[in-house]
Amino acid sequence: MGSASMTIGLPTGLAVVMFGLGLSLTPRDFARVLTQPKAVVVALVCQLLVLPTICFGLVLALQLPPVLAVGMMVLAASPGGAAANLYSHLFRGDVALNISLTAVNSVLAVLTLPLITNFALWYFEPFDDRLGMQWAKAVEVFAIVLVPVVIGMLVRRGWPHFADRMDRPVRVVSVLVLILVVAAAVASNWVLLRDNFLDLALITIVFCLVSLSIGYVVPRWFRIGRRQAISTSFEIGMHNATLAIVVAQTVLDSVALSLPAAVYGVLMFFLACGFGFLVRGRGGADAAADDPVGRHHSPADSAGS
């Protein structure tokens, strides 16, 4: 795979994905955060602080090679992907909350992704000739994350019907982009992947399941509604693997560093699907737990409320 196709093709593909995200956003999605502050704060704390810390512990426990360790940290620092909205819809979550969290996370990622990446590069030292991610590179992160989103939002504001028609095609393109970048990462580093596949599969499976579980259980501890907890579980548990791969390959210039995100990008869809059926099956038990003892509403109660 030529360097030109890597340098131009991958950012272009991600730009399409992020443009599609922008087509689904309006300024109200940011304002809606104020109507559910507790759910948003809990989700962001889990996303930005808890999960990178857990990922760091998993990387140390499994003693991954430095380049793969940094790749896992880049993945952990990546915000939720657009797939979280789809899974939230399929498993009866609060999709509006998902959209708002994705909007806020995408903005915050411009700051948090370079910070966490720089820490990982400093700690694991995967490259002998580089001290870390130059802060000029943060401008690239800004360009590939936020600029296409803003353009998509402007298109939606000016041509809402066009934005609605483009929703499905852009989702299809997003899946194709993920498949292509995963295939490119695997093909370019087959030997490294083969030698570390078991460790990579183990850590990505554990990290995905832990992320999904934390995204559901922690909000429930704070007495946040079940539909909102389902939303936060997918938002936190389904990281934007495409973004992590593009940052690794184009910003950090390391295809090997993108392997954890490539493996995760394949496995997370199956794991999230199984998790979705699990939490949806708990709907009755959770509803009963939310209802104080002795307060079972009859149809007459509902009609009179």
BELDADA-V755732 format. One line per field, one symbol per residue. psi: psi as a letter, one per 40 degrees, with the letter a starting at -180 (. if undefined). burial: b if it has 16 or more other C-alpha atoms within 10 Angstrom, else e. A space follows every 10 residues. Layout:
BEGIN
psi: ???
burial: ???
END
This chain:
BEGIN
psi: hidddddddd dddddddddd dddeiidddd ddddefdddd dddddddddd dddddddddd defiiddddd ddddddeiii iddddddddd ffagdddddd dddddddddd dddddddddd dddegehdeh dahidddddd dddedddddd ddddddddgd dddddedddd dddddddddd ddddddddfd dddddedddd dddddddddd dddddddddd defiiddddd ddddddegig dddddddddd defhddeedd dddddddddd dddddddddd dedddddddd hiheghhidd ddde.
burial: eeeeebeebb bbbbbbbbbb bbbbbbeebb ebbeeeeebb ebbbebbbee bbebbbebbe eeebebbbbb bbbbbbbbbb bbbbbbbbbe bbbbbbbbbb bbbbbbbbbb ebbbbbbbeb bbebbbeeee ebbeeeebeb bbebbbbbbb bbbbbbeeee eebeeeeeeb bebbeebbee bbebbbeeee eebeeebebb bebbbebbbb bbbbbbbbbb eeebbbbbbb bbbbbbbbbb bbbbbbbbbb bbebbbbbbb bbbbbeebbe bbeebbeebb eeeeeeeeee eeeeeeeeee eeeee
END
